[in-house]
Structures are given as C-alpha cells and as structure tokens.
Amino acid sequence: MKKIIYTSLLFLCVLTACSDDFVQIENQNGISEDRFLETANQANQASVAMYHPISNHGLYRMGFLIFGDVPSDNIDNGGYGTGVLGNAINGLADYNWDGSNKFLVNRWNACYQGIGRANYLISKIDQVKDISESLRNQYLGEAYFMRAFYYYHLVIGFDEVPLVTKTLTSSAEANSVTKASVEDIYNQIIEDFKTASTLLPVTPEVPEEFGRATKGAAFAFLSRVYLWTKDYQDAVNAAIEVEKLNKYALVSTNDYAKLFDGRLENSSESIMEAQFVSGYNYWSEDQAETSQMQNMFPRVPWAQYWAVRKSDTYNVLNSFENNDVRRSASILVAFEDMIEYPDAGVTSLFPDADILDSWNSRFQDPVADKGNMQIRKYLPYNPSQWGGSQAPWQYTRINVPIFRYSEIFLNKAEAYIQMSDSENALKALEVVRTRAGLTMNDVPTDPTGLFEQIKNDRRNELMFEGHRWFDLKRWGDLETVLTAAETEFNGQTTWPIPTQERDINPNL
C-alpha cells in the first residue's frame, strides 16, 4: 500500500504522511477534523491508515507469535531473551503475566488505535463527494472489517474489553468507557464482518495493493469467529462462501515451504497477509514496516528469544507423521536437515558455517548441538530479504500470514466434527493432509479420535503462525496440554488489562 495518512485515536488533530512504500510520519497541522475527509484521495489515505497497527509489536510485527506460540507447547523460551523485549517475552512464556508487559500494552494500544481509525472512517465517509459508489463501498467495508479484526484480536486474549463503535472526541469520554461482555463483543464482531462481506469486493479496485481486506477475508474470519462462539453450522457456511468465490487455491506440496520464506508472498493461498518491506526506523513503533521475526533465528548475534520445545520427555517433532512436509518447512533440525544457500548455489546440512558464518554459537559445535531445533518459517530464502548491510540481523521483510486458505478446510473439519458429521469432517481434513503429503489411511474415524486428529493437523499446519495457544483456549485444553508439555502454565486464560489503562479508568 502507498500514500498513507494516519489520524490519532481521538482525532483531535490530523497527522499526514506519505512515502514511496509504506509510511513515515510527518506532522502537518492546520487540517481540522471536519475538513479532513472530503476527497476520494483523503478517503484512501484514511482507509490505509487503519492497517498500520497490524505492523505493531503487539500484533503481526512480533506479537502474533509471542501470544500464540511462545506460551504454548510449540516453543520453549528458555529465558534466552534479554532487554525490554526479551524480559516481556520471558514474562509471557513463564506465565508471569502483569499489566505492564510491553506486548500486552502494545496489543491494546494498537487495536484501539485501529478501532478509532475505523470508527472515524465509518462516521465520515458520507461527506466524501468525489468518489464512486464501488470505491465508497470498498472503503466502508474495510472499515467494518478492520474494526472487527481488531476487536477479535482483543477479545481472544483479554476477554471483556470496552466496546467502542463511535469516534471518541475527548479524553474524558475515552477514560470513562466500561467493559462489554464477551458475548456482546463477539456479536459486534460478527455483525461487522457480515456488513463487510456485503460491501467488500472480491478483489480491491487497485489489485496491486496487497493486504487490503476483501470479501473472502470477511467470510474467512467469520468462519474462525464462529468456532469461538460455537455456531458450528455458521462456521461451515462462512467457509463455503470463501470456497464459492473461486479465488483461492492451496499451493502444491513442493511449494509449501515457499509460503513462508519470501518466494510465494500473496500467493493463491493467501487470504490476508501482513505486508512487510525494508527500511524506516527499526526501533520505532510508528516508523517501522519490517518484521522482527529475525529473533527466531540463531543468526542474531545478541539474542534469541525462543526455540522449538524439546525436553527429555517432550518433543514437538513427535506431533508430525513421517513424510509430513510441514515438519521440514516449519522446523530445522541442526545437522540433520538440509537447507538451500541460494547465493552459494548449494544445498547442505544446516547450519553450514563454511557458507554462512553468522549463525549463533549455539549451533557451532556439531557434537553438542546435533539435533538442536529452530523455527524455519520466516527464515528468508534470499539473503537480500534480511536487513541492511550495516545490521543484517536486525529485521526481515518476509510477509506474515494472517489467514491462509488451508485454515478454511480446518475450520470446516472442526465444525463438522463438533456437529457429529464425521463424513464431511474427514473430507475437509483430507484436503489439508493430502497437500501435506499424507494419506487418510491411519486417521481415526470415531468422533473422539477424529477430533484429536483434526486438532493435531491444525497444530502442524498452522505451527508458528500464532494460533496454538488460542486454539487450546477455545478447546478447553490449556491445562491438559501445557502441563504435559512441561510449560509454566498455572491456570491463566485471560490477559490482564494494561496497568496504565486501569490507572486512568477505574471502570476497567
């Protein structure tokens, strides 16, 4: 997306910004709230501004993995992280949750920033005169979609939060809001996604603007949300609506790994992706459009915030069947797995210090470290997708999947089995397993066994994409699974509201 404008949460002033690729913020005072949204160009800028919080630390720059996988049975944090980010990640991994945690604060702030921008566009779009009806519908649909999107990312963790569906015009008003029930929040999310599905196009008017919400994305999120509300037939119906668009298709078995290493960004399987590019201020929350997934890789010389979970009695690798391509696409096993080095034109055992000598010292001893594991997803295939020459380890510009088409079949499989429809659950699951290079020969057909198989395939298909902890919460499996995986889980199912918010607003 290009040419973007940002507006504050309360819209007491307007900040405009534009750049060749994403955004750099530049103050330009003098445009009043009432006069800002008058032209089609301003409507476009306001619509794109709604997407910027996606790249916040609390969401898809880093937080999706930290919330969805780090406290789960997928990752062993091991206290590797240091500094502000590392300490915050350690706290979440160790279940020492408190309202000052940087990632909790960032998710809260990012989501409400996005919600505020969506509310503003919804309230002001009718005053734009020089705009086609189709473009107006697209922007309005995006606003309803993004409001639901951000509320979804709040309610799955915080549970009860303030439900704000209008522009707040004063700090006093903002600091006195009250929490809504989980049921009311989900009802609003569903209503907004439904409205978005009627307004959004199948493909945006400017097709090359990847990352915008679409009709398919609205139905896709409905299918996911209905699993949370246990409206299983509605989950199936929403998934079928995505299929009926005939827009999406799974990539081939051989191409699965390419979905995550920069070679197949915005592919036929992509329903929505967080778009990341090189450049801008790495440490700034507002001036960075790069992913921080580099902290998963041992190439980082000063920190590694997580590793694949493995102990004497537990090993993530055991969740994968033989010949499952998702294993090698998701996890690299030191001195066992082969990896391509495209610049050198060779394929050799990982990690090959003779080709790339910047791997972390944890992987330098072939005896002590044999069998050590690290995440492969988001490891750039092309070295140019690492950071700049001054600090190549600082960031990557690999897109992060928000919703992939394979999840549609997993959602259907889960919904069908919850309705005791094993036949259709098996059909939906087979689509995902076949692409993974697996057969259905040993898949249980009894409802209980089949549901466990669906859960395991969901884990393996979406591993390290930010789903696992939330899936366990939705299934009521947190205590059973996390205790067996030797995590630090001690009963938490709800994030604490940030302390700064509770200090300002006693209603929270």
C-alpha positions, 0 to 999 in steps of 0.5 A: 500500500502507498500514500498513507495518512494516519489520524490519532485515536481521538482525532483531535488533530490530523497527522499526514504522511506519505512515502514511496512504500509504506509510511513515515510520519510527518506532522502537518497541522492546520487540517481540522477534523471536519475538513479532513475527509472530503476527497476520494484521495483523503478517503484512501489515505484514511482507509490505509491508515487503519492497517498500520497497527497490524505492523505493531509489536503487539500484533503481526510485527512480533506479537502474533507469535509471542501470544500464540506460540511462545506460551504454548507447547510449540516453543520453549523460551528458555529465558534466552531473551534479554532487554525490554523485549526479551524480559516481556517475552520471558514474562509471557512464556513463564506465565508471569503475566502483569499489566505492564508487559510491553506486548500486552500494552502494545496489543491494546494500544494498537487495536484501539488505535485501529478501532478509532481509525475505523470508527472515524472512517465509518462516521465520515465517509458520507461527506466524501463527494468525489468518489464512486459508489464501488470505491465508497463501498470498498472503503466502508467495508474495510472499515467494518472489517478492520474494526472487527479484526481488531476487536477479535484480536482483543477479545481472544486474549483479554476477554471483556474489553470496552466496546467502542463503535463511535469516534471518541472526541475527548479524553474524558469520554475515552477514560470513562468507557466500561467493559462489554461482555464477551458475548456482546463483543463477539456479536459486534464482531460478527455483525461487522464482518457480515456488513463487510462481506456485503460491501467488500469486493472480491478483489480491491479496485487497485489489485496491486495493493496487497493486504487490503481486506476483501470479501473472502477475508470477511467470510474467512474470519467469520468462519474462525469467529464462529468456532469461538462462539460455537455456531458450528453450522455458521462456521461451515457456511462462512467457509463455503462462501470463501470456497464459492468465490473461486479465488483461492487455491492451496499451493502444491506440496513442493511449494509449501515451504515457499509460503513462508520464506519470501518466494510465494508472498500473496500467493493463491493461498493467501487470504490476508497477509501482513505486508512487510518491506525494508527500511524506516526506523527499526526501533520505532513503533510508528516508523517501522514496516519490517518484521522482527521475526529475525529473533527466531533465528540463531543468526542474531548475534545478541539474542534469541528469544525462543526455540522449538520445545524439546525436553527429555520427555517432550518433543514437538517433532513427535506431533508430525507423521513421517513424510509430513512436509510441514515438519521440514518447512516449519522446523530445522533440525541442526545437522540433520536437515538440509537447507538451500544457500541460494547465493552459494548455489548449494544445498547442505546440512544446516547450519553450514558455517563454511557458507554462512558464518553468522549463525549463533554459537549455539549451533557451532559445535556439531557434537553438542548441538546435533539435533538442536531445533529452530523455527524455519518459517520466516527464515528468508530464502534470499539473503537480500530479504534480511536487513541492511548491510550495516545490521543484517540481523536486525529485521526481515521483510518476509510477509506474515500470514494472517489467514491462509486458505488451508485454515478454511478446510480446518475450520470446516473439519472442526465444525463438522466434527463438533456437529457429529458429521464425521463424513464431511469432517474427514473430507475437509481434513483430507484436503489439508493432509493430502497437500501435506503429503499424507494419506487418510489411511491411519486417521481415526474415524470415531468422533473422539479420535477424529477430533484429536486428529483434526486438532493435531493437523491444525497444530502442524499446519498452522505451527508458528503462525500464532494460533496454538495457544488460542486454539487450546483456549477455545478447546478447553485444553490449556491445562491438559496440554501445557502441563504435559508439555512441561510449560509454566502454565498455572491456570491463566486464560485471560490477559490482564488489562494494561496497568496504565489503562486501569490507572486512568479508568477505574471502570476497567 
